[in-house]
């Protein structure tokens, strides 16, 4: 669940940022490098979700034993 929700949020935010970034690059091509940085940031959200999922995987079964 941690991975799925974080990936869903990353996809939604990247889609929103992607459409806005294309508009910015179409008007001002010199901002292309800065726009790529903003497009990479939502991927960190999915990466953090993956890390949390691995951390939780070790703790979920240990409370039942």
C-alpha positions in Angstrom: 0.0 0.0 0.0 2.9 2.4 0.8 4.4 1.8 -2.6 1.1 2.0 -4.5 -0.1 5.2 -3.0 3.3 6.9 -3.4 3.6 5.8 -7.0 0.1 7.0 -7.7 0.9 10.4 -6.1 4.2 10.6 -8.1 2.4 9.9 -11.4 -0.3 12.5 -10.8 2.2 15.2 -9.8 4.5 14.3 -12.6 1.7 14.5 -15.1 0.6 17.9 -13.8 4.2 19.2 -13.8 4.9 17.8 -17.2 2.1 19.7 -18.9 3.1 22.9 -17.2 6.8 22.3 -18.0 6.1 21.8 -21.7 4.3 25.2 -21.7 7.3 26.9 -20.1 9.8 25.3 -22.5 7.7 26.2 -25.5 7.8 29.8 -24.5 11.3 30.0 -23.0 13.7 27.3 -24.2 16.5 28.5 -21.9 14.6 27.1 -18.9 14.8 23.5 -20.1 17.5 22.5 -17.6 15.6 23.9 -14.6 12.4 22.2 -15.8 14.1 18.8 -15.9 15.0 19.2 -12.2 11.4 19.8 -11.3 10.3 16.8 -13.3 12.7 14.5 -11.4 11.5 15.6 -7.9 8.2 13.6 -8.0 10.2 10.4 -8.7 11.8 10.9 -5.2 8.3 10.4 -3.8 8.0 7.0 -5.4 11.5 6.1 -4.2 10.7 7.1 -0.7 7.5 4.9 -0.9 9.7 2.0 -2.0 12.0 2.5 0.9 9.2 2.7 3.4 7.6 -0.5 1.9 10.9 -2.4 2.4 11.2 -1.1 5.9 7.6 -2.1 6.7 8.0 -5.5 5.2 10.4 -6.6 7.9 8.2 -5.3 10.7 4.7 -6.5 9.6 5.2 -10.2 10.4 7.3 -9.7 13.6 4.5 -8.5 15.7 2.4 -11.6 15.2 5.0 -14.2 16.3 
